[in-house]
Amino acid sequence: MTVKTLHMGAAKVALDLGDGSERGEYVGQDYILKTLGRPHRAVNLMYCYYPLDQGWPARASTLPLPGGGKAGFAWDYAYDDYFPYQGGAGGDIAGEPFGQMRDVRRHGQDVILTLTVDCAVPDSHLIQIAEELRPFGRLMLRINHEATGNWFAFNKRYTYQQVADFYVRFHNILKTRAPHIRTILCIGEDHPDENGKMAYEDEFAEAIAAADIWSTDTYLALHWGWPYDIAEPGGTSHKRSGNGETLSGFLYEYSRFLARSGAQDRPFVISEFNADGDVTGAAGQAAQLADLYRRLPEEAPCITGITFYQFRDRGRLGLEIEDPGNPDIGHAQPVLEEYKKILNMPPYLPAMTEGAETAFPAKLRWGGSEDADGLSFPLTLENDPVFCEVTFPGEDERLNLMLELNGRWFYKKSGVKTIDLMPAFFNGGAPRETALRLFAPPPDGVNDPAQGDGWEMNYFTEIKTVPVFRIRYTPAAEPKE
């Protein structure tokens, strides 16, 4: 069999996915891959760090409210009701989000960690966090997002200038301790104030210049009163925007980021994006989102990535709605089928470039979902197969692999020997000339310092032999009369 080298690069617009938040639980990557059929560029995990608060590290919604009484808004608690970051000073990296980050990375995706942080924590805490995140490759850290809002605890406790200064302080520590980690600055306003500026952009001028990535959170429709009231016509706790004005808003925000940075360009991403089914209804949500995703690459070319918020939600902001009686069960919404189509649109697909023929053993490099060197195994099919599977013999059984055939991705966990590839043919026949593509993310989800210089950026694996394909075009036995 002829085997070629293969490089995976960035899509024109990267697709990322939120997985877990104050509104829903984390869903394992095995289930998400099976449901959607392909991995994302990155998965966004949402955590908070308020170690100086009484009651920490309990989840904020489990603690008594400041001043007593009952919550009437999602952010009425002592601190932000995200999952508590269990590392940091006196913490334990055996807890979360570290297990989830390993799960994300072994499935061929990068990590976006959204972390809201008390601006009063000393540098020693931030240094500890930087060291904890260092082995997780090309991680993106979104620090104190929606920072020009007024709902998070850090905004209630500190001025906008103090929040901006904290961002720069944390960013600078990361660049000293883990410079491969990219920071995301999430601010923005899709219309100008009386001076033609975004809200508080003067206070965030130094942060705009420091950040590796600029971002905004945008909802075509949102019911921010959830779960304490119901969105009804004439209500004041929800809103809906048009797709045209939203796309124009992206162009405006990007122009302001460029202006404040002295035209020093950065990637510009949408870190949270959806249309709330509480406002639009299920069919309206699917239709409006599908329209914007189709228009965005051409009408807002400044956008380099977009994160769908989120996979499973207790409200109507998920591809699935969490079953109220069992959080392990999700009910697919109409938007899920639309999103699967978007996942396979050319602007959102990673670039795949075949190289020269190669011999075995072969070396594989995982730099991340936008920079990986794998292998391509060309296949010539006689017709649609009845059986199609691939086996990794001998030592190669240990490999942790992501496989792609006919647009369908598969995960091979270390210790699994054979993968059934037939789901790649369930939605229609394959082309007669196709290829199995193979990449090797780190099996433990972390890079290995023992691999030497550059280990923070790359993980290397060796595959010993050509895998064995079993492709058959007739059943093992024909039916009897």
Backbone torsions as a table, in degrees:
resi	resn	phi	psi	omega
1	MET	NA	133.7	173.6
2	THR	-76.5	129.4	179.0
3	VAL	-123.7	134.7	-177.7
4	LYS	-118.6	153.0	171.5
5	THR	-71.0	157.7	-175.0
6	LEU	-146.8	132.4	176.0
7	HIS	-114.3	133.1	174.2
8	MET	-106.0	123.8	-179.9
9	GLY	-120.6	-170.5	-173.5
10	ALA	-74.3	146.7	169.1
11	ALA	-75.8	163.9	173.6
12	LYS	-58.6	-43.8	174.7
13	VAL	-131.4	120.4	-178.1
14	ALA	-78.2	140.6	174.6
15	LEU	-103.8	123.9	177.7
16	ASP	-119.8	164.4	-174.7
17	LEU	-138.1	132.1	171.7
18	GLY	-80.4	138.2	-177.7
19	ASP	-138.5	94.3	179.9
20	GLY	94.4	142.4	179.0
21	SER	-171.5	-162.5	174.9
22	GLU	-65.7	-13.8	-174.7
23	ARG	-107.4	-1.8	-176.9
24	GLY	-169.7	162.3	-177.2
25	GLU	-91.0	161.9	175.0
26	TYR	-68.3	137.3	176.8
27	VAL	-114.0	130.2	-176.8
28	GLY	-61.1	149.1	-174.4
29	GLN	-69.4	-25.6	175.7
30	ASP	-59.7	-46.0	-178.3
31	TYR	-67.0	-43.4	-178.0
32	ILE	-64.1	-42.6	179.3
33	LEU	-63.2	-43.1	178.0
34	LYS	-60.8	-38.8	-175.7
35	THR	-75.0	-41.6	-173.4
36	LEU	-97.1	-24.4	174.4
37	GLY	90.5	-10.4	176.3
38	ARG	-154.1	152.9	177.7
39	PRO	-76.4	166.6	173.9
40	HIS	-97.3	168.2	172.1
41	ARG	-61.6	-44.2	-178.8
42	ALA	-153.2	160.4	176.1
43	VAL	-120.2	130.7	-178.2
44	ASN	-93.7	123.7	177.1
45	LEU	-112.7	139.1	-171.8
46	MET	-116.8	118.7	-175.3
47	TYR	-137.0	163.8	176.8
48	CYS	-131.6	160.1	-177.8
49	TYR	-143.4	99.3	178.5
50	TYR	-128.4	63.6	-171.5
51	PRO	-71.1	-12.0	-179.8
52	LEU	-88.7	-5.1	-177.1
53	ASP	-84.6	145.9	172.7
54	GLN	-65.9	133.8	-179.3
55	GLY	96.8	-18.7	177.4
56	TRP	-60.1	139.5	12.2
57	PRO	-102.7	35.2	176.9
58	ALA	-66.7	151.4	172.6
59	ARG	-61.7	133.5	-171.5
60	ALA	-56.3	-38.0	-176.7
61	SER	-71.5	-8.1	177.1
62	THR	-94.0	-4.7	-178.5
63	LEU	-98.5	156.3	174.8
64	PRO	-59.3	144.3	179.3
65	LEU	-71.5	146.6	173.4
66	PRO	-58.7	123.5	-178.8
67	GLY	81.8	2.5	-179.6
68	GLY	77.5	-167.9	-179.6
69	GLY	84.0	-169.9	-178.4
70	LYS	-116.6	150.4	178.4
71	ALA	-68.5	139.5	174.6
72	GLY	-123.4	6.2	-177.8
73	PHE	-154.3	152.6	-174.2
74	ALA	-61.5	-22.4	-174.8
75	TRP	-116.6	33.1	178.1
76	ASP	-83.3	-1.6	-172.8
77	TYR	-83.0	172.8	-176.8
78	ALA	-59.4	-38.8	173.9
79	TYR	-144.0	178.4	-170.9
80	ASP	-63.3	137.0	-173.1
81	ASP	-88.0	44.1	169.7
82	TYR	-88.4	173.9	174.9
83	PHE	-64.1	136.6	178.8
84	PRO	-70.0	131.5	174.6
85	TYR	-69.9	119.3	-170.2
86	GLN	-93.4	2.6	172.4
87	GLY	-91.4	-147.8	-179.0
88	GLY	79.0	-165.2	-176.7
89	ALA	-60.8	122.1	179.7
90	GLY	72.4	8.8	-176.5
91	GLY	-89.0	-170.1	-173.3
92	ASP	-141.8	117.0	-179.0
93	ILE	-76.3	0.9	171.4
94	ALA	-76.8	-13.6	179.6
95	GLY	-90.7	-155.6	-178.6
96	GLU	-101.6	152.3	15.4
97	PRO	-90.0	11.7	-168.1
98	PHE	-66.4	-39.3	176.2
99	GLY	-63.2	-40.4	178.6
100	GLN	-67.7	-39.3	178.3
101	MET	-63.7	-37.9	176.2
102	ARG	-63.8	-41.9	179.2
103	ASP	-60.9	-44.5	180.0
104	VAL	-61.7	-47.0	-173.3
105	ARG	-74.0	-35.7	179.5
106	ARG	-68.5	-17.7	176.5
107	HIS	-94.7	21.6	170.5
108	GLY	76.6	30.1	-179.8
109	GLN	-130.0	153.4	173.4
110	ASP	-86.8	167.0	-179.4
111	VAL	-106.7	132.5	162.2
112	ILE	-107.6	118.1	176.9
113	LEU	-105.9	112.3	171.7
114	THR	-87.1	122.5	-174.8
115	LEU	-134.7	112.7	171.0
116	THR	-88.9	134.9	-169.4
117	VAL	-135.3	138.7	171.2
118	ASP	-62.7	122.4	-176.9
119	CYS	-66.8	-9.5	-179.7
120	ALA	-87.4	-6.6	-177.8
121	VAL	-65.7	141.2	-177.6
122	PRO	-74.5	167.0	-180.0
123	ASP	-56.6	-33.6	-177.1
124	SER	-59.7	-35.2	177.1
125	HIS	-66.9	-44.1	-177.0
126	LEU	-68.4	-35.3	175.4
127	ILE	-63.4	-42.4	178.8
128	GLN	-61.7	-43.3	179.0
129	ILE	-63.2	-42.9	178.8
130	ALA	-58.9	-42.3	179.7
131	GLU	-67.2	-36.4	179.4
132	GLU	-67.6	-34.5	-177.6
133	LEU	-84.9	-15.1	-173.1
134	ARG	-55.3	-39.8	-177.2
135	PRO	-76.1	-1.8	-172.7
136	PHE	-94.8	32.2	171.3
137	GLY	63.6	-142.0	-171.4
138	ARG	-85.1	56.7	-180.0
139	LEU	-67.1	145.2	173.7
140	MET	-111.7	127.8	-176.4
141	LEU	-111.5	115.4	178.6
142	ARG	-96.7	105.9	-172.2
143	ILE	-94.5	124.1	173.7
144	ASN	44.9	65.4	-175.5
145	HIS	-70.4	168.5	-175.4
146	GLU	47.6	46.1	-167.4
147	ALA	-73.1	-9.8	175.6
148	THR	-101.0	13.8	174.9
149	GLY	-86.8	-167.5	-178.8
150	ASN	-137.1	18.0	-173.2
151	TRP	-105.0	-30.2	-178.9
152	PHE	-76.0	156.4	-177.5
153	ALA	-60.4	-37.7	-178.1
154	PHE	-65.6	-30.8	176.2
155	ASN	-75.7	-31.2	178.7
156	LYS	-73.3	-27.8	-174.7
157	ARG	-94.1	-22.8	-171.2
158	TYR	-133.8	157.1	175.8
159	THR	-72.4	164.5	177.7
160	TYR	-62.5	-35.4	177.5
161	GLN	-64.9	-40.6	178.2
162	GLN	-65.3	-39.0	177.5
163	VAL	-64.6	-41.4	178.8
164	ALA	-65.3	-42.1	179.8
165	ASP	-64.6	-37.5	177.6
166	PHE	-63.0	-42.1	178.2
167	TYR	-55.6	-47.2	-178.6
168	VAL	-64.8	-39.9	179.3
169	ARG	-61.7	-47.1	179.5
170	PHE	-65.4	-43.2	178.2
171	HIS	-56.7	-46.1	-177.4
172	ASN	-66.1	-36.2	176.0
173	ILE	-63.7	-43.5	178.7
174	LEU	-61.2	-40.2	-177.9
175	LYS	-68.4	-21.2	175.8
176	THR	-85.2	-41.9	-172.3
177	ARG	-95.2	-32.8	-177.4
178	ALA	-148.3	69.8	-171.2
179	PRO	-64.9	-16.0	178.8
180	HIS	-76.1	-15.1	177.0
181	ILE	-76.8	131.5	179.7
182	ARG	-100.6	136.1	179.3
183	THR	-96.5	143.7	178.5
184	ILE	-111.4	127.9	173.2
185	LEU	-101.9	115.5	-177.3
186	CYS	-109.7	97.2	172.1
187	ILE	-133.3	-155.3	173.3
188	GLY	122.3	153.6	177.7
189	GLU	-154.0	125.5	-170.5
190	ASP	-83.5	9.4	173.9
191	HIS	-147.2	149.2	-173.7
192	PRO	-78.7	155.5	170.8
193	ASP	-82.9	-168.6	-175.9
194	GLU	-66.1	-15.9	178.1
195	ASN	-100.8	6.0	179.1
196	GLY	80.5	16.0	-175.6
197	LYS	-111.9	161.8	167.5
198	MET	-73.0	158.9	178.6
199	ALA	-59.8	128.5	172.7
200	TYR	60.5	23.6	179.2
201	GLU	-68.4	-24.2	176.2
202	ASP	-64.8	-45.2	179.6
203	GLU	-63.4	-32.7	-175.6
204	PHE	-96.9	14.1	-176.2
205	ALA	-58.4	-45.3	-179.3
206	GLU	-68.0	-36.3	178.2
207	ALA	-66.5	-39.2	177.6
208	ILE	-60.5	-41.5	-179.5
209	ALA	-70.9	-30.1	-177.0
210	ALA	-82.7	-35.8	-170.0
211	ALA	-58.7	146.4	174.5
212	ASP	-81.7	-30.9	-176.7
213	ILE	-137.6	134.7	172.7
214	TRP	-96.2	147.8	179.1
215	SER	-152.6	165.3	174.8
216	THR	-140.9	153.3	172.1
217	ASP	-105.8	128.2	-173.2
218	THR	-138.0	126.7	175.8
219	TYR	-120.0	122.5	176.9
220	LEU	-62.7	-31.4	173.0
221	ALA	-147.0	143.9	-178.8
222	LEU	-151.7	133.8	172.6
223	HIS	-107.1	90.6	-176.2
224	TRP	-78.6	-8.0	175.8
225	GLY	-81.0	-8.3	178.7
226	TRP	-61.3	140.8	-1.4
227	PRO	-98.9	21.2	-171.2
228	TYR	-92.6	-11.6	172.5
229	ASP	-147.7	-179.9	-178.5
230	ILE	-115.2	137.3	177.0
231	ALA	-77.1	114.8	177.7
232	GLU	-129.0	156.4	177.7
233	PRO	-52.8	133.9	-179.5
234	GLY	87.6	-5.4	-179.5
235	GLY	-71.1	165.1	-175.8
236	THR	-115.2	9.5	-178.5
237	SER	-113.3	23.9	176.1
238	HIS	-151.0	164.2	178.1
239	LYS	-151.5	162.8	174.7
240	ARG	-145.1	138.4	-179.6
241	SER	-119.7	161.2	176.1
242	GLY	-86.8	154.9	-178.5
243	ASN	-67.8	-36.7	179.7
244	GLY	-63.8	-46.6	-179.7
245	GLU	-67.6	-31.2	178.1
246	THR	-66.8	-44.3	179.0
247	LEU	-64.0	-39.3	176.4
248	SER	-64.3	-35.9	178.6
249	GLY	-62.6	-37.7	177.2
250	PHE	-60.9	-43.5	-179.9
251	LEU	-62.8	-40.1	178.6
252	TYR	-64.6	-48.1	-178.8
253	GLU	-59.7	-44.6	179.6
254	TYR	-60.4	-39.6	179.4
255	SER	-63.5	-35.2	179.1
256	ARG	-72.9	-40.7	175.7
257	PHE	-58.9	-44.9	179.1
258	LEU	-62.0	-42.8	-178.4
259	ALA	-61.8	-40.9	-176.8
260	ARG	-78.8	-15.2	-179.6
261	SER	-98.2	3.7	-175.1
262	GLY	69.0	34.5	179.3
263	ALA	65.1	22.8	173.6
264	GLN	-86.9	101.1	-168.6
265	ASP	-67.7	151.9	173.9
266	ARG	-138.5	160.1	165.8
267	PRO	-60.0	140.6	179.5
268	PHE	-122.5	120.5	-173.4
269	VAL	-127.1	158.7	170.8
270	ILE	-99.6	110.9	-171.7
271	SER	-84.1	-19.7	171.1
272	GLU	-143.5	131.7	-176.6
273	PHE	-150.4	133.8	175.8
274	ASN	-175.1	175.7	166.6
275	ALA	-126.8	121.4	-171.3
276	ASP	-72.1	120.4	178.0
277	GLY	-63.2	-19.2	173.5
278	ASP	-60.7	-28.5	-176.2
279	VAL	-99.3	-41.1	-171.0
280	THR	-93.9	-20.4	-165.1
281	GLY	79.0	162.3	-173.1
282	ALA	-65.7	-45.2	-178.7
283	ALA	-68.9	-40.4	178.7
284	GLY	-64.4	-37.4	176.7
285	GLN	-59.9	-49.7	-178.3
286	ALA	-61.7	-43.5	-176.4
287	ALA	-68.3	-43.2	-176.8
288	GLN	-69.8	-40.8	178.6
289	LEU	-65.3	-43.9	179.9
290	ALA	-59.6	-40.4	179.7
291	ASP	-63.7	-44.1	-177.6
292	LEU	-69.5	-42.9	177.9
293	TYR	-58.8	-35.9	-179.2
294	ARG	-73.0	-31.3	-177.4
295	ARG	-86.3	-28.1	-167.9
296	LEU	-58.4	-46.1	-175.5
297	PRO	-58.0	-32.5	-178.6
298	GLU	-92.7	-36.7	-173.5
299	GLU	-90.8	-17.5	175.5
300	ALA	-136.3	66.1	-175.5
301	PRO	-66.3	-8.6	176.0
302	CYS	-70.2	-20.7	-178.1
303	ILE	-79.2	124.6	-179.7
304	THR	-107.8	-7.0	179.1
305	GLY	-164.4	152.9	-177.6
306	ILE	-146.5	128.2	-177.7
307	THR	-105.0	117.0	175.3
308	PHE	-75.7	126.0	178.6
309	TYR	-105.9	112.3	-8.4
310	GLN	-142.9	-177.2	-174.8
311	PHE	-66.0	-53.9	-179.4
312	ARG	-129.9	130.6	-171.2
313	ASP	-133.3	146.8	175.8
314	ARG	-75.0	-20.8	173.5
315	GLY	-101.5	-139.6	-177.6
316	ARG	-116.6	40.3	176.1
317	LEU	-114.8	30.0	-178.5
318	GLY	-129.4	157.7	167.4
319	LEU	-63.7	-29.9	170.8
320	GLU	-122.8	151.2	169.0
321	ILE	-98.9	131.5	179.5
322	GLU	-67.2	132.4	177.0
323	ASP	-63.8	124.5	-177.1
324	PRO	-64.3	-18.5	178.6
325	GLY	-97.2	-12.0	-177.3
326	ASN	-155.9	104.1	-176.3
327	PRO	-66.3	-10.4	178.5
328	ASP	-83.2	-4.1	-177.5
329	ILE	-115.5	135.0	176.1
330	GLY	-121.6	147.2	177.9
331	HIS	-108.8	116.6	-176.6
332	ALA	-62.8	138.8	174.9
333	GLN	-100.5	161.6	179.3
334	PRO	-54.7	-29.5	-179.2
335	VAL	-64.0	-24.3	-178.5
336	LEU	-62.3	-45.1	179.6
337	GLU	-66.1	-37.7	175.9
338	GLU	-64.0	-40.2	-178.2
339	TYR	-66.2	-35.4	176.8
340	LYS	-62.5	-34.3	175.5
341	LYS	-67.6	-42.4	179.9
342	ILE	-61.9	-40.3	-180.0
343	LEU	-56.3	-24.8	-176.5
344	ASN	-109.0	13.8	173.5
345	MET	-79.4	138.6	-174.9
346	PRO	-50.5	-42.0	-178.2
347	PRO	-62.7	-20.4	-175.3
348	TYR	-103.8	3.3	-179.7
349	LEU	-92.9	140.1	176.3
350	PRO	-63.9	149.8	178.4
351	ALA	-75.5	132.6	178.0
352	MET	-120.4	122.7	-177.2
353	THR	-125.7	114.9	176.7
354	GLU	-77.2	144.6	178.0
355	GLY	-115.1	-144.1	-175.2
356	ALA	-83.0	165.8	173.4
357	GLU	-63.9	149.2	-178.5
358	THR	-134.2	162.9	179.5
359	ALA	-113.2	172.0	-179.7
360	PHE	-113.9	148.2	0.4
361	PRO	-65.6	153.3	-177.0
362	ALA	-121.9	143.4	-179.2
363	LYS	-97.4	132.9	179.5
364	LEU	-114.2	143.8	179.4
365	ARG	-125.5	126.6	174.3
366	TRP	-109.1	105.1	174.6
367	GLY	-95.2	-16.5	-176.7
368	GLY	142.7	176.2	-174.2
369	SER	-69.9	-12.0	177.0
370	GLU	-111.9	8.7	-179.2
371	ASP	-160.8	84.7	-177.7
372	ALA	-140.2	144.0	176.9
373	ASP	-111.1	118.8	-179.5
374	GLY	-128.9	-149.6	-177.4
375	LEU	-134.4	151.4	175.4
376	SER	-122.0	127.0	-179.5
377	PHE	-110.9	98.5	-179.0
378	PRO	-62.8	138.0	179.3
379	LEU	-128.1	134.8	172.7
380	THR	-110.2	117.5	-177.3
381	LEU	-98.1	137.2	176.9
382	GLU	-71.8	-41.9	173.4
383	ASN	-164.5	-165.6	-178.8
384	ASP	-65.5	126.3	-177.1
385	PRO	-74.8	154.1	171.3
386	VAL	-93.4	-33.9	174.6
387	PHE	-131.7	137.6	174.4
388	CYS	-150.9	115.0	179.4
389	GLU	-146.3	160.8	-179.6
390	VAL	-131.5	137.8	-177.3
391	THR	-121.7	139.3	179.4
392	PHE	-111.1	102.3	-171.8
393	PRO	-80.7	163.1	171.9
394	GLY	59.0	-135.9	-177.8
395	GLU	-63.2	-23.7	-177.0
396	ASP	-68.6	-11.5	174.3
397	GLU	-60.6	-24.6	-177.2
398	ARG	-75.2	-14.8	-171.2
399	LEU	-67.2	144.0	170.3
400	ASN	-101.1	116.7	-169.8
401	LEU	-133.0	149.4	164.7
402	MET	-112.2	128.2	-176.4
403	LEU	-119.9	143.8	176.4
404	GLU	-133.1	131.6	177.3
405	LEU	-142.9	125.2	175.4
406	ASN	57.4	33.4	178.7
407	GLY	85.6	-6.0	-178.9
408	ARG	-105.2	130.4	-178.0
409	TRP	-101.0	146.9	-179.6
410	PHE	-131.9	148.8	176.6
411	TYR	-111.0	127.2	173.5
412	LYS	-110.0	108.4	178.3
413	LYS	-73.2	149.5	174.5
414	SER	-57.0	129.7	-177.5
415	GLY	100.0	-15.1	175.0
416	VAL	-88.4	131.8	-172.9
417	LYS	-96.1	-40.1	-172.5
418	THR	-125.8	137.7	177.1
419	ILE	-118.7	127.4	175.2
420	ASP	-80.8	116.9	-176.3
421	LEU	-95.3	4.0	-174.6
422	MET	-60.5	-29.7	176.5
423	PRO	-57.0	-18.8	176.8
424	ALA	-67.8	-13.2	-177.4
425	PHE	-114.8	1.4	-173.7
426	PHE	-71.1	-24.5	-176.4
427	ASN	-103.2	27.4	178.4
428	GLY	129.7	162.6	-176.6
429	GLY	-66.7	152.9	177.9
430	ALA	-91.5	156.1	171.1
431	PRO	-64.1	151.9	-177.7
432	ARG	-67.4	-31.7	174.6
433	GLU	-105.3	112.1	-178.1
434	THR	-140.7	-172.1	-178.8
435	ALA	-155.9	144.9	168.7
436	LEU	-91.3	124.9	178.7
437	ARG	-103.7	143.1	-170.6
438	LEU	-138.6	132.0	175.6
439	PHE	-135.2	158.4	-173.8
440	ALA	-129.0	85.6	172.8
441	PRO	-69.6	163.9	-178.6
442	PRO	-64.6	132.0	-175.2
443	PRO	-65.9	-26.3	177.7
444	ASP	-97.0	1.1	179.0
445	GLY	80.5	-0.1	179.6
446	VAL	-128.3	153.4	175.8
447	ASN	-79.3	163.0	-170.0
448	ASP	-112.6	112.6	178.9
449	PRO	-58.6	-25.9	-179.1
450	ALA	-66.5	-14.0	179.8
451	GLN	-78.8	-3.7	171.2
452	GLY	93.1	-161.2	-175.5
453	ASP	-53.9	135.5	179.0
454	GLY	82.3	9.2	-176.2
455	TRP	-61.1	-28.1	-179.4
456	GLU	-64.2	-28.3	-175.0
457	MET	-97.8	-25.8	-171.4
458	ASN	-135.8	146.8	173.1
459	TYR	-125.9	129.4	-175.2
460	PHE	-110.0	142.6	179.3
461	THR	-138.5	149.0	175.2
462	GLU	-115.8	130.9	173.0
463	ILE	-104.5	128.5	-169.4
464	LYS	-80.3	-45.1	-171.9
465	THR	-135.4	163.2	175.9
466	VAL	-67.0	129.1	177.5
467	PRO	-63.9	159.8	-176.1
468	VAL	-102.1	124.7	179.1
469	PHE	-99.0	139.3	170.5
470	ARG	-119.1	104.5	-179.1
471	ILE	-121.8	121.9	-179.3
472	ARG	-128.8	147.3	-175.1
473	TYR	-112.1	-0.9	176.5
474	THR	-133.2	154.2	178.2
475	PRO	-64.0	160.3	177.6
476	ALA	-66.0	-25.8	175.8
477	ALA	-149.8	140.1	178.0
478	GLU	-84.4	153.5	178.4
479	PRO	-67.3	147.2	177.7
480	LYS	-89.2	152.8	178.1
481	GLU	-67.7	NA	NA
